[in-house]
Amino acid sequence: MKWLGLIRFPNLIIVALTQGIIFFQLYLTAKNEDFSTFLLSNTNLILLIFTTILIAATGYIINDIVDYEIDVINKPEKLFINRIISEPNAWHLYWGLVGIGMLISIYIAFQTNTFRLIWIYPLAILLLYLYSTKFKKEAFIGNLIVSLFCAFVPGIILIAEYEIWQSIAHTHFYHLTIAYLIFAFFSTIFREIVKDLEDQEGDSRQNCRTLPIILGENIARWIGVSFGLILLIALLFWLLKVEIFTTIGQQIFYYLGLLSLMIYLIIRLIFAKSKQDYHHISTFTKLLMLNGLIYLALF
């Protein structure tokens, strides 16, 4: 069971649920619009979700390998490398999962005759590899890569079923998916900056060039606040200009689970001073991201 911590099993479940919800909502919308030709069969859908899980899992593994010395300082109680698994075995696991995922992605592309799916897997693996080995230690670019990847997770389904998605461009679900991609991007980049603030002690000892280290904690904190405000404005725009609630429960969830929580996180970040403060904000940002997924499922 400890091995599941290495690949962040709960996060992988969220990845699977995200793609499953996107496909299910896409299917329902297309069915109502009398579009029924989907490229992904049940088997291919499961395989596509599984390859995405493998991408995320390999990203967690290589990140733990590369960040071992930093994690000794920042979070020694959560170490996996050289405690749960040796570094050589972690590398073997990493390359094994990469190979399996690549073979499955090629199989799906041939089965669906959709060769645009072939490039998704190697590109994602390459970006996560470069993130862990190079860009994570650089200011902002590492945050940007992770945020793009999180928006990319639901986007994979839309790329696979691009013709169907475009055919329902006039529907509420089409606008909802675009809104969710934006939400996933900005909520992730907000949390990534908060995590950099939380981990600045260990990062500075390893000569990382994250925002808090090169610009100072105060400026980095206000950059995080700025991204939080952008997300808050986007949530307000969606509420005022686009959304049509069908039940009181949906309204309550949106106001409390998304808007109020975002305001709370921004206020907490404005006044944050300690590592514990940043950890608290980071944890509740994960709740915000989960609420965004629940909101997507509700509609």
N, C-alpha and C positions, 0 to 999 in steps of 0.2 A: 504493500500500500504506500510505502514511503516513496517508491518510484513515481507514483502518480503526482506527488508534489513537484518532482523535477519538471514534468511537462505541464504543470498547472492545470490539472484535470478539470476543476470547476470552470476555468476560463474556456477550456475546449468545449465544454457543454454549452456555454453561452454562444460560442461560435456556431455550433451545430444548430442551436435553436434559432439564431438570427437568420441563417440561410433557409432553414425550414419554414420559418414564418414568412419570409419574403416570397418564397416559392408558392406557399399555400395561398397567400393573399393575391399574388399574381394570377394563380390558377382560377380563383374565385372571380376575380375581376374579368379575366379573359372569357370565362364561361358565360358570364352575364352579357358579354359583348359578342357572343357567338363565335369566338375564336377558340379553336380546340386543338390546333396542331402545335404540340410542344416537342422540342428536340429531346428533352430529358425524360426518359422513362423512369419508373420507380427505381430500378437498379442503378441507372446512370446518375440519378439525383443523389442517391446514397453514396455512390463512389465519389461524386464531385464534392459533397460535403466532407467525406472522409479525407480527400486530398487537402482540403482547406485546413482540416484539423491537423494533418501532418505538417503543413507549412507552419502553423502556429507553434506546434510542439517542437519542431526543429529550431525555431526562433528562440524559444525559451531555453533549450538545451545549450545552444552556442552562446547565448547571452550569459548563462551561468558559468560556462567554461571561461570565457574571456574576462568576466567581471569577478573572478574568484577573489583576487586580492582586495578589490574594492569592497566586496560583500563581507569580507572578514571584518572590516571596520564598520560598515553601515548596518549590516543585519547578520551578525554571526549566528544568531539563533535560527536563521532560515537557510543556512548553507546546505547544499546538496553535494557539490563536487568535493571529492576526497573525504566525504563523510558517509553519504548514502551510496555513492558510486565513484569509482576512481576516474581521473581525467581521461586516461586511454579508453576505458569502457564507454565513457560519455561520448567521446569522438566516434567510436564504433557505432553506437546507437544513433548518433546524429546522421552519419553517412548512410546507415541502413535505412532510416526513415526517408531520407532524401531520395534514395534509389527507388524505394517502393512507391513513393508518391509520383515520381517521374514516370514510371511504367504505367501507373493507373491513369495519369493525365493523358498519356499517349493513347491508351486504350479507349478512353472516353471520346477523344477527338476523332478517332477512326470510326467508332460506333455511331456517332452523331453526324459524321461528315462535316464537323465544325472545327476547322484547323486553327481558328483563332484561339481555341482553348489550350493549344499546345504551349504557347508562349507565356501564359499566365503563371504556370508553376515555376519554371526556371527563373523568371523575372522576380517573382516574390521571394524565392529562396536567395537569389543574389542580393536583393535589397536588404533582407534581414541579415545576411552574412556581412555585408558592408556596414550596416548599422552597428552591429555588435563589435566588429573588429576595427572600425575607423570612425564612423560618423557620430556614434553615441557620445564620444568624448569631445565633439565639436559643438559650438554654440548654435542652438536652434535647429540645425539641419537634421540632427538625430530625432528631435521632437517632431519635426515635419514628416520624416519617413514613417515613424510609428503611427502618426495621425492619419496619414494617407492609407496605410495598411488597414487600419481599423475601419475606415470608410470603404476600403476595397473589399472587405469580407462580404457584406451584403451585395456589393456591386458585381461580384463574380456571377451570381445567379442572373443578374440583369444582362451581363455580357453574354452568357450562355443562351439566354432566351431573348436576345436583343430585338428580333423581329416582332415577337409578341408584345414586348414592353413598349416599343414604338407605336404599335397598332392601337394601344389604349392611352395615347398621349393626352387625350381630352378628359380622362377620368380623374377622380379624386385620388385614387391609389398612385397614379403616376406622379402627382405633385407630392404625395406623402413620402414616396421613396426618395425623391430628390431632397426633401426636407430632412429625412432621416440620415442620408449620407452627410449632409451639412452638419447635423447634430452630432453624428459620430466623430466627424473630423474635429470640430471645435471643442467638444467635451474631452476628447483625448488629448489635444494639445494643451488644454487647460491643466489636465491632470499631470501631464508629462513635465510641465514647468514646475508644478507643485512638488513632484517627486525629485526634481533637480534641487529644489530648495531644501527638501528633507535630507538629501544625500550629499550635500555640499562638503561636509567634513571629509568623508572618504574619497570623494571625487577630487578634492584639492590635493590630497596626499598622493594620488596617482596621476597628477598633472593633467587632469581633464580640463577642457575649456568650455564648460557649460555656462549658461547665462549668469547664474549667481556668482560664478568665479571670475568671469572676465568683466562683468558690469557691476557686480556688487549685489548683495541680497536685496537691498531696498528697490533698486531699479528692476531687477528680475521679478520681484513680487508684484510691482505695478504693471509689468508686461503681462503677467498672469492674470491680474485683475482686468486688464484691457481685453484679453481674450474671453474672460468670463462675461464681460459687458457685451461683447459682440454676440455671444451665444444667447444672452438674455434678450437682446434686441431682436434676434432671430425668432426666439420663442414668442415674444410679444407680437411680432409681425405675423407669424403663423396664426396666432390666436385671433387677431383683429381682422386680418385680410383674407384668410383662407379657410380656417377650420369651421366645420359645421358639426356641432355636438348633437348626438342623437339621444343621449341619456344624461341625467344629472350625475351619475357615477363617473362618466367620462370627464365632465367638467371639473368635478371635485379632484379627480386624479391629476388632471392637467395643472390645476392651480396649486395643489399641494405637492404632488410628486415631481413636478418639473419646475414651474415658475418660482414657487416659494423656496424650494430647495436650492435653486440656482442663486437666488438673492441671498440666502443664508451663506452659501459658499463664498460668494464675493465679499460679503461683510467680514466673514471669518478670515479670509486671506488678507484683507486690508489691515487687520489688526494682529495678524500672526507674527509671532516673535521667535518661537522655539521649534525644535524638531518635532516635538509632540503635537504642536499646533498644525504643522504641515502634514503630519501623518494622519491626523483627524480629518483634515480637508481632503486628502487623497482617498481615504476610505469612503467618505460620504460622496465623493465624486463617482466612485464605482457604483454606489447606489443610484445616483442620478442617471448613469449610463444604463443600468438595469431597468430603471423606470422608463427610459426612452424605448427600450425593447418591448416592455409591457404595453406601452402606448401604441406601438406599431401593431402588436397582436390584437389589441382591442378593436381596431378598425379594419 
